[in-house]
Amino acid sequence: MDWFSDFFRSIGENYGHFFSWSDIAGTLSDPVSWGIIGSLILLEGLLSADNALVLAVMVKHLPKEQQRKALFYGIIGAYVFRFLAIGLGTYLVKFTLVKVLGALYLFYIAYKGLYKGSSGEEGEIKNKGASFWKTVLLVELMDIAFSIDSVVAAFGLSSEVWVLFLGGILGVLMMRGVAQVFLKLIARYPELEQTAFLLIALIAGKMLAGAFGYELPHVIFFGILIAVFAGTILYSASKRKKEENRKA
């Protein structure tokens, strides 16, 4: 039963990091940590901007005051899920098999996202007028579903509890607060939607390499992410300009 006690001891230590001032201070003072947090926020924004609109449609039938409450409860649920997932995940991600499975899952998400983006298929969310608490439950479940992909992707970038949690917290706030900004950015540069899934594939590659003992330096990885993101914007702007010139 030693493995059983070791498991709970390790999980307890992981959750203990949430309440460690030295861990919090170390994260806030480390530029590399903020680079990872920024990458997580950017990914969350690009991948989840339309999710905020989905949630808005789900609560549309409620009175204004209840709409805000339902969405607020949804945020609380997303934070609780991240708290539980990060504490458990930082233990599990130490195992090679878990890293490999996580990387394969991210490759699948990237493939599905790129394929979906190229096929132009769009889902339709219908408002069925559920009661307040049923709507809250549906919003909670939808928030958790939206969180799974971003949480797994986060483990491809870091295993530090507060880096992952801050990236998740700020990412959810960005999704809810400035979703329109990301939607306008994607509308202006449509290729960014596919780029987000390309970045997921790069993170999957980093996680898979880490599973076999090769850790890509953060500076190089951040450089690749920035180059891909900036390159996409330049390519999209050039493509749009050529189309405008052709029409003229």
Rosetta silent file (secondary structure, phi, psi, omega in degrees, C-alpha in Angstrom):
SEQUENCE: MDWFSDFFRSIGENYGHFFSWSDIAGTLSDPVSWGIIGSLILLEGLLSADNALVLAVMVKHLPKEQQRKALFYGIIGAYVFRFLAIGLGTYLVKFTLVKVLGALYLFYIAYKGLYKGSSGEEGEIKNKGASFWKTVLLVELMDIAFSIDSVVAAFGLSSEVWVLFLGGILGVLMMRGVAQVFLKLIARYPELEQTAFLLIALIAGKMLAGAFGYELPHVIFFGILIAVFAGTILYSASKRKKEENRKA
SCORE:     score description
SCORE:     0.000 S_00000001
   1 L     0.000    7.087 -179.070    0.000    0.000    0.000 S_00000001
   2 H   -61.302  -39.856 -179.140    3.063    2.279   -0.136 S_00000001
   3 H   -62.417  -32.930 -179.526    2.103    3.497   -3.596 S_00000001
   4 H   -66.674  -46.540  179.061   -1.332    4.446   -2.237 S_00000001
   5 H   -68.699  -36.615  176.908    0.097    6.589    0.562 S_00000001
   6 H   -63.836  -37.979  179.260    2.721    8.050   -1.808 S_00000001
   7 H   -60.589  -50.801 -177.670   -0.046    8.998   -4.217 S_00000001
   8 H   -68.977  -32.475  176.699   -2.031   10.939   -1.608 S_00000001
   9 H   -66.112  -42.432  179.483    1.138   12.497   -0.197 S_00000001
  10 H   -66.131  -41.671  178.768    2.153   13.714   -3.666 S_00000001
  11 H   -63.486  -41.558  178.072   -1.341   15.029   -4.394 S_00000001
  12 H   -61.647  -39.885  178.360   -1.344   16.837   -1.038 S_00000001
  13 H   -65.403  -40.542  179.811    2.006   18.434   -1.846 S_00000001
  14 H   -61.866  -46.877  179.216    0.743   19.547   -5.265 S_00000001
  15 H   -68.673  -25.815  177.267   -2.327   21.230   -3.803 S_00000001
  16 H   -63.287  -28.093  178.566   -0.105   22.709   -1.109 S_00000001
  17 H   -62.465  -27.527  178.967    1.634   24.765   -3.812 S_00000001
  18 H   -63.316  -26.080 -174.477   -1.614   26.704   -4.263 S_00000001
  19 H  -112.042   17.256 -179.939   -1.193   28.069   -0.731 S_00000001
  20 L   -98.177  115.524 -179.537    2.570   28.607   -0.782 S_00000001
  21 H   -64.000  -35.386 -179.892    3.542   32.286   -0.787 S_00000001
  22 H   -64.614  -37.024  177.246    7.058   31.438   -2.016 S_00000001
  23 H   -67.333  -41.801  179.324    5.583   29.649   -5.052 S_00000001
  24 H   -63.313  -48.562 -179.147    3.276   32.589   -5.776 S_00000001
  25 H   -62.929  -39.994  179.295    6.107   35.127   -5.422 S_00000001
  26 H   -62.813  -40.162  178.599    8.420   32.976   -7.537 S_00000001
  27 H   -66.530  -45.489 -176.477    5.852   32.773  -10.323 S_00000001
  28 H   -67.789  -25.379 -176.565    5.080   36.503  -10.282 S_00000001
  29 L   -98.069    0.315 -175.816    8.769   37.452  -10.365 S_00000001
  30 L  -102.446  114.048  179.918    9.840   35.038  -13.112 S_00000001
  31 H   -58.364  -35.487  179.305    9.760   36.455  -16.689 S_00000001
  32 H   -63.300  -40.540  178.350    9.679   32.912  -18.127 S_00000001
  33 H   -60.788  -42.393  179.608    6.548   32.160  -16.085 S_00000001
  34 H   -68.575  -30.697  174.962    4.858   35.258  -17.476 S_00000001
  35 H   -64.225  -42.429  177.758    5.877   34.217  -20.975 S_00000001
  36 H   -66.402  -43.856  178.939    4.125   30.864  -20.460 S_00000001
  37 H   -59.960  -43.167  178.036    1.097   32.576  -18.878 S_00000001
  38 H   -61.296  -39.965  178.410    0.909   34.959  -21.848 S_00000001
  39 H   -64.030  -40.114  179.436    1.040   32.001  -24.259 S_00000001
  40 H   -66.051  -40.844  178.921   -1.784   30.285  -22.358 S_00000001
  41 H   -63.395  -44.488 -179.977   -3.920   33.449  -22.420 S_00000001
  42 H   -61.652  -45.641  178.643   -3.366   33.869  -26.157 S_00000001
  43 H   -62.207  -45.403  179.578   -4.273   30.241  -26.854 S_00000001
  44 H   -59.602  -42.565 -179.106   -7.343   30.422  -24.628 S_00000001
  45 H   -64.607  -45.866 -178.049   -8.479   33.593  -26.378 S_00000001
  46 H   -69.020  -38.740 -176.455   -8.020   32.251  -29.908 S_00000001
  47 H   -80.322  -25.215 -169.054   -9.519   28.843  -29.171 S_00000001
  48 H  -118.005    5.664 -178.189  -12.391   29.982  -26.979 S_00000001
  49 H   -57.520  -44.308 -179.922  -13.558   33.358  -28.305 S_00000001
  50 H   -72.231  -21.511  177.963  -16.583   31.796  -29.978 S_00000001
  51 H   -63.871  -33.448  178.345  -17.261   29.714  -26.840 S_00000001
  52 H   -62.843  -36.177  178.269  -18.208   32.909  -24.996 S_00000001
  53 H   -70.623  -36.430  176.385  -20.894   33.512  -27.602 S_00000001
  54 H   -59.466  -46.088  179.671  -22.134   29.935  -27.198 S_00000001
  55 H   -64.802  -36.985  178.450  -22.536   30.517  -23.454 S_00000001
  56 H   -62.495  -38.984  178.169  -24.291   33.829  -24.113 S_00000001
  57 H   -67.606  -36.408 -177.851  -26.839   32.030  -26.289 S_00000001
  58 H   -64.085  -29.463 -178.149  -27.349   29.365  -23.614 S_00000001
  59 L  -104.622    5.256 -173.169  -28.441   31.976  -21.037 S_00000001
  60 L   -59.602  -31.815 -175.580  -30.232   34.285  -23.455 S_00000001
  61 L   -76.129  -12.502 -178.363  -33.720   33.151  -22.378 S_00000001
  62 L   -83.400  156.856  171.799  -33.110   34.178  -18.748 S_00000001
  63 L   -59.299  155.656 -174.429  -33.791   37.664  -17.313 S_00000001
  64 H   -51.899  -47.036 -177.566  -30.749   39.977  -17.460 S_00000001
  65 H   -62.869  -40.858  178.956  -29.897   39.618  -13.771 S_00000001
  66 H   -71.286  -29.788  175.987  -30.105   35.822  -13.937 S_00000001
  67 H   -59.407  -47.549 -179.871  -27.987   35.780  -17.101 S_00000001
  68 H   -62.650  -40.779  179.791  -25.123   37.440  -15.209 S_00000001
  69 H   -64.760  -44.220 -178.841  -25.537   35.049  -12.275 S_00000001
  70 H   -61.858  -43.115  179.582  -25.562   31.955  -14.511 S_00000001
  71 H   -68.963  -35.341  177.674  -22.395   33.071  -16.322 S_00000001
  72 H   -65.224  -44.602  177.419  -20.740   33.953  -12.995 S_00000001
  73 H   -61.925  -34.359  177.310  -21.497   30.503  -11.589 S_00000001
  74 H   -63.383  -40.280  177.673  -20.061   29.085  -14.799 S_00000001
  75 H   -63.882  -43.471  178.628  -16.780   30.950  -14.203 S_00000001
  76 H   -58.865  -43.776  178.647  -16.644   29.638  -10.620 S_00000001
  77 H   -61.897  -39.640  179.206  -17.156   26.106  -11.966 S_00000001
  78 H   -64.630  -38.716  179.258  -14.378   26.593  -14.522 S_00000001
  79 H   -68.692  -43.217  178.894  -11.999   27.754  -11.784 S_00000001
  80 H   -61.508  -42.852  178.971  -12.881   24.854   -9.476 S_00000001
  81 H   -60.943  -43.487 -179.956  -12.354   22.407  -12.354 S_00000001
  82 H   -64.761  -40.270  178.400   -8.950   23.938  -13.110 S_00000001
  83 H   -57.992  -48.863 -179.120   -7.978   23.808   -9.434 S_00000001
  84 H   -67.525  -44.083 -176.262   -8.815   20.093   -9.247 S_00000001
  85 H   -67.038  -39.499 -178.330   -7.361   19.248  -12.665 S_00000001
  86 H   -69.631  -43.261  178.919   -4.076   21.094  -12.090 S_00000001
  87 H   -60.523  -42.075  178.902   -3.487   19.574   -8.651 S_00000001
  88 H   -76.847  -40.633 -175.491   -4.069   16.061   -9.978 S_00000001
  89 H   -66.165  -35.079  179.133   -2.498   16.676  -13.376 S_00000001
  90 H   -66.432  -19.782  173.033    0.838   17.920  -12.010 S_00000001
  91 H   -82.971  -48.265 -175.374    1.184   14.510  -10.365 S_00000001
  92 H   -67.160  -34.017 -174.539    0.035   12.433  -13.345 S_00000001
  93 L   -69.577   -7.232  175.378    2.069   14.356  -15.928 S_00000001
  94 L   -71.872  -19.574 -177.372    5.254   13.062  -14.277 S_00000001
  95 L   -87.840  135.301 -177.347    4.547    9.664  -15.848 S_00000001
  96 H   -58.380  -43.262 -178.505    5.823    9.064  -19.373 S_00000001
  97 H   -61.082  -40.670  179.612    2.658    7.261  -20.475 S_00000001
  98 H   -64.624  -41.618  177.799    0.468   10.164  -19.352 S_00000001
  99 H   -61.974  -43.748  179.825    2.656   12.636  -21.259 S_00000001
 100 H   -62.873  -46.305  179.182    2.485   10.486  -24.396 S_00000001
 101 H   -63.249  -40.149  178.107   -1.303   10.132  -24.126 S_00000001
 102 H   -63.448  -42.265  178.843   -1.657   13.865  -23.503 S_00000001
 103 H   -64.096  -42.670  179.457    0.494   14.657  -26.549 S_00000001
 104 H   -64.006  -38.175  177.665   -1.513   12.260  -28.738 S_00000001
 105 H   -63.608  -41.749  178.937   -4.748   13.854  -27.508 S_00000001
 106 H   -66.373  -38.944  175.740   -3.425   17.320  -28.409 S_00000001
 107 H   -60.352  -39.540  178.407   -2.365   16.077  -31.856 S_00000001
 108 H   -64.645  -43.695  178.807   -5.924   14.781  -32.292 S_00000001
 109 H   -61.584  -42.720  179.551   -7.393   18.129  -31.196 S_00000001
 110 H   -63.663  -45.217  179.075   -5.076   19.948  -33.620 S_00000001
 111 H   -61.560  -46.812 -179.257   -5.986   17.612  -36.484 S_00000001
 112 H   -63.595  -40.987  179.972   -9.696   17.900  -35.761 S_00000001
 113 H   -65.891  -43.051  179.095   -9.475   21.688  -35.456 S_00000001
 114 H   -67.410  -39.870  178.959   -7.538   22.104  -38.678 S_00000001
 115 H   -66.838  -43.943  179.193   -9.854   19.727  -40.529 S_00000001
 116 H   -63.418  -40.974 -179.486  -12.966   21.418  -39.142 S_00000001
 117 H   -64.257  -34.347 -178.941  -11.554   24.832  -39.992 S_00000001
 118 H   -81.412  -22.586 -178.088  -10.942   23.803  -43.589 S_00000001
 119 H   -86.250  -17.695  176.399  -14.305   22.108  -44.010 S_00000001
 120 L    73.990   18.867  179.291  -16.255   25.152  -42.862 S_00000001
 121 L   -79.373  139.732  179.550  -18.666   23.161  -40.724 S_00000001
 122 L  -132.988  138.368  178.306  -20.378   25.108  -37.967 S_00000001
 123 L   -83.689  163.011  179.561  -22.492   23.900  -35.102 S_00000001
 124 L  -122.997  126.889  179.095  -25.800   25.442  -34.131 S_00000001
 125 L  -102.520  123.062 -178.779  -26.700   26.222  -30.538 S_00000001
 126 L  -105.915  141.170  177.769  -30.415   26.334  -29.828 S_00000001
 127 L   -89.447  113.835 -175.526  -32.018   28.072  -26.894 S_00000001
 128 L  -100.722    4.737  174.886  -34.393   25.632  -25.264 S_00000001
 129 L    64.619   42.724  179.699  -35.544   27.906  -22.442 S_00000001
 130 L   -70.425  163.873  177.513  -34.384   25.727  -19.531 S_00000001
 131 L   -66.700  168.880 -175.993  -34.960   26.767  -15.905 S_00000001
 132 H   -57.948  -53.613 -174.653  -32.335   28.880  -14.110 S_00000001
 133 H   -70.842  -30.511  174.604  -30.600   26.066  -12.228 S_00000001
 134 H   -68.118  -38.442  176.986  -30.746   23.709  -15.198 S_00000001
 135 H   -63.979  -41.834  177.428  -29.191   26.470  -17.289 S_00000001
 136 H   -59.375  -44.207  179.004  -26.473   26.936  -14.643 S_00000001
 137 H   -61.254  -43.630  179.773  -25.735   23.196  -14.775 S_00000001
 138 H   -64.333  -40.041  178.237  -25.529   23.273  -18.575 S_00000001
 139 H   -64.752  -41.828  177.496  -23.209   26.302  -18.451 S_00000001
 140 H   -59.323  -47.580 -179.435  -21.015   24.521  -15.870 S_00000001
 141 H   -63.599  -39.644  178.869  -20.774   21.411  -18.040 S_00000001
 142 H   -66.633  -40.338  177.839  -20.033   23.498  -21.128 S_00000001
 143 H   -61.396  -42.074  178.945  -17.332   25.436  -19.261 S_00000001
 144 H   -64.567  -42.664  178.522  -15.703   22.175  -18.167 S_00000001
 145 H   -60.798  -41.257  178.234  -15.861   20.826  -21.727 S_00000001
 146 H   -67.080  -29.328 -174.248  -14.222   24.016  -22.990 S_00000001
 147 H   -77.314  -28.463 -171.484  -11.573   23.767  -20.259 S_00000001
 148 H   -57.269  -50.597 -177.338  -10.344   20.237  -20.970 S_00000001
 149 H   -61.259  -44.933 -177.254   -8.438   21.030  -24.160 S_00000001
 150 H   -69.185  -33.778  178.248   -6.800   24.168  -22.746 S_00000001
 151 H   -67.313  -44.375  178.161   -5.838   22.413  -19.493 S_00000001
 152 H   -63.186  -41.986  178.068   -4.168   19.536  -21.352 S_00000001
 153 H   -62.302  -37.299 -179.864   -2.385   22.031  -23.615 S_00000001
 154 H   -60.422  -37.954  179.971   -1.212   23.947  -20.547 S_00000001
 155 H   -68.341  -18.258  174.717    0.582   20.858  -19.226 S_00000001
 156 L   -74.980  -16.543 -178.514    2.522   20.793  -22.473 S_00000001
 157 L  -102.369  -31.565 -175.558    4.010   24.170  -21.540 S_00000001
 158 L  -158.918  161.812  172.792    4.605   23.892  -17.805 S_00000001
 159 L  -122.782   11.226  178.795    4.146   21.790  -14.683 S_00000001
 160 L   -82.379  125.421 -173.110    4.236   24.736  -12.258 S_00000001
 161 H   -56.273  -50.941 -174.699    0.942   24.969  -10.350 S_00000001
 162 H   -74.623  -27.249  173.475    0.626   28.755  -10.201 S_00000001
 163 H   -63.388  -47.685 -179.493    1.767   29.245  -13.795 S_00000001
 164 H   -65.629  -42.438 -176.096   -0.986   26.891  -14.959 S_00000001
 165 H   -70.101  -43.537  178.193   -3.611   28.325  -12.618 S_00000001
 166 H   -64.198  -41.162  176.704   -2.894   31.979  -13.434 S_00000001
 167 H   -59.727  -41.281  178.868   -2.882   31.170  -17.150 S_00000001
 168 H   -67.954  -45.262 -179.399   -6.255   29.450  -16.726 S_00000001
 169 H   -60.791  -52.193 -177.843   -7.805   32.202  -14.583 S_00000001
 170 H   -67.222  -33.082  178.309   -6.708   35.027  -16.861 S_00000001
 171 H   -64.553  -42.965  178.310   -7.582   32.978  -19.938 S_00000001
 172 H   -64.866  -42.061  178.457  -11.184   32.455  -18.767 S_00000001
 173 H   -62.472  -39.507  177.574  -11.509   36.153  -17.922 S_00000001
 174 H   -63.746  -41.978 -179.534  -10.186   37.023  -21.368 S_00000001
 175 H   -59.559  -43.935 -177.802  -12.649   34.621  -22.970 S_00000001
 176 H   -79.345  -39.006 -171.100  -15.585   36.241  -21.149 S_00000001
 177 H   -84.558  -39.321 -174.818  -14.392   39.828  -21.050 S_00000001
 178 L  -126.701   35.460  179.256  -12.798   40.495  -24.421 S_00000001
 179 H   -56.958  -37.924 -178.548  -14.180   37.719  -26.600 S_00000001
 180 H   -62.323  -33.147  179.298  -15.238   40.322  -29.163 S_00000001
 181 H   -63.497  -46.515  179.556  -11.621   41.484  -29.495 S_00000001
 182 H   -67.596  -36.929  177.796  -10.450   37.988  -30.413 S_00000001
 183 H   -63.783  -40.945  177.930  -13.428   37.485  -32.720 S_00000001
 184 H   -67.286  -37.649  178.641  -12.584   40.727  -34.545 S_00000001
 185 H   -63.640  -43.081  179.206   -8.924   39.685  -34.708 S_00000001
 186 H   -68.365  -36.446  178.134   -9.899   36.330  -36.221 S_00000001
 187 H   -65.023  -36.558 -179.663  -12.333   38.059  -38.605 S_00000001
 188 H   -76.434  -37.461  178.920   -9.544   40.365  -39.764 S_00000001
 189 L  -125.331   80.769 -173.338   -6.961   37.570  -39.960 S_00000001
 190 L   -56.480  -30.361 -177.743   -8.980   34.354  -40.588 S_00000001
 191 H   -65.338  -16.033  179.955   -5.871   32.174  -40.727 S_00000001
 192 H   -62.135  -30.012 -179.792   -5.334   32.771  -36.994 S_00000001
 193 H   -63.431  -42.312  177.471   -8.039   30.218  -36.227 S_00000001
 194 H   -72.265  -33.060  179.445   -6.010   27.503  -37.946 S_00000001
 195 H   -62.346  -36.339  178.726   -2.804   28.886  -36.429 S_00000001
 196 H   -57.765  -41.368  179.833   -4.211   28.313  -32.937 S_00000001
 197 H   -75.599  -28.308  173.444   -4.497   24.603  -33.714 S_00000001
 198 H   -65.227  -40.007  176.703   -1.046   24.621  -35.289 S_00000001
 199 H   -63.926  -37.245  175.768    0.271   25.994  -31.984 S_00000001
 200 H   -60.135  -41.802  178.708   -1.559   23.162  -30.202 S_00000001
 201 H   -63.387  -38.838  177.903    0.295   20.720  -32.459 S_00000001
 202 H   -65.172  -40.164  177.551    3.620   22.397  -31.560 S_00000001
 203 H   -65.028  -39.027  177.384    2.780   22.111  -27.859 S_00000001
 204 H   -61.188  -41.921  178.085    1.910   18.440  -28.415 S_00000001
 205 H   -63.120  -40.261  178.256    5.309   17.943  -30.030 S_00000001
 206 H   -63.887  -42.157  179.604    7.008   19.640  -27.076 S_00000001
 207 H   -65.567  -41.943 -179.435    5.103   17.419  -24.624 S_00000001
 208 H   -65.561  -41.372  177.769    5.952   14.266  -26.586 S_00000001
 209 H   -63.289  -40.719  178.856    9.629   15.223  -26.748 S_00000001
 210 H   -63.382  -31.047  179.036    9.593   15.896  -22.994 S_00000001
 211 H   -63.182  -25.511 -178.455    8.153   12.428  -22.388 S_00000001
 212 L  -109.574   21.738  170.055   11.372   10.980  -23.820 S_00000001
 213 L    91.439    2.793  179.370   13.728   13.272  -21.947 S_00000001
 214 L  -106.092  116.341  179.782   14.226   16.121  -24.431 S_00000001
 215 L  -106.561  117.862  178.238   13.211   19.517  -23.101 S_00000001
 216 L   -74.547  128.145  179.433   13.095   22.348  -25.637 S_00000001
 217 L   -55.656  141.504 -177.029   14.460   25.581  -24.079 S_00000001
 218 H   -59.032  -39.153 -177.615   11.692   28.080  -23.310 S_00000001
 219 H   -60.744  -44.134  179.776   13.391   30.873  -25.265 S_00000001
 220 H   -66.186  -42.992 -178.344   13.453   28.794  -28.445 S_00000001
 221 H   -65.338  -44.122  177.409    9.867   27.608  -27.970 S_00000001
 222 H   -61.293  -39.420  178.363    8.561   31.139  -27.326 S_00000001
 223 H   -60.627  -40.708  178.140   10.461   32.312  -30.392 S_00000001
 224 H   -64.713  -45.130  179.834    8.722   29.658  -32.504 S_00000001
 225 H   -59.939  -46.491 -179.371    5.291   30.612  -31.117 S_00000001
 226 H   -64.641  -41.500 -179.426    5.863   34.318  -31.789 S_00000001
 227 H   -63.528  -41.886  179.130    7.224   33.630  -35.264 S_00000001
 228 H   -65.363  -44.702 -178.688    4.202   31.465  -36.163 S_00000001
 229 H   -65.137  -50.057 -179.598    1.727   34.007  -34.778 S_00000001
 230 H   -65.400  -39.746  178.572    3.404   37.041  -36.392 S_00000001
 231 H   -61.986  -37.808  178.949    3.950   35.151  -39.634 S_00000001
 232 H   -64.051  -44.039  179.608    0.267   34.276  -39.810 S_00000001
 233 H   -62.792  -44.745  179.240   -0.765   37.934  -39.410 S_00000001
 234 H   -63.643  -43.048  178.915    1.699   39.060  -42.101 S_00000001
 235 H   -63.161  -44.838 -178.594    0.578   36.280  -44.448 S_00000001
 236 H   -64.656  -42.389  179.541   -3.104   37.034  -43.865 S_00000001
 237 H   -64.764  -40.899  179.105   -2.609   40.791  -44.367 S_00000001
 238 H   -65.621  -41.295  179.574   -0.631   40.187  -47.568 S_00000001
 239 H   -63.189  -43.367 -179.886   -3.267   37.776  -48.858 S_00000001
 240 H   -65.996  -38.186  179.457   -6.084   40.250  -48.144 S_00000001
 241 H   -65.095  -39.767  178.156   -4.175   43.065  -49.845 S_00000001
 242 H   -64.261  -39.449  179.170   -3.650   40.948  -52.973 S_00000001
 243 H   -66.516  -39.358  178.487   -7.356   40.127  -53.088 S_00000001
 244 H   -65.908  -40.254  178.377   -8.271   43.799  -52.738 S_00000001
 245 H   -65.945  -36.432  179.001   -5.869   44.744  -55.545 S_00000001
 246 H   -67.797  -39.301  178.666   -7.286   42.012  -57.751 S_00000001
 247 H   -69.001  -34.251  179.466  -10.856   43.227  -57.190 S_00000001
 248 L   -70.767    0.000    0.000   -9.774   46.816  -57.864 S_00000001
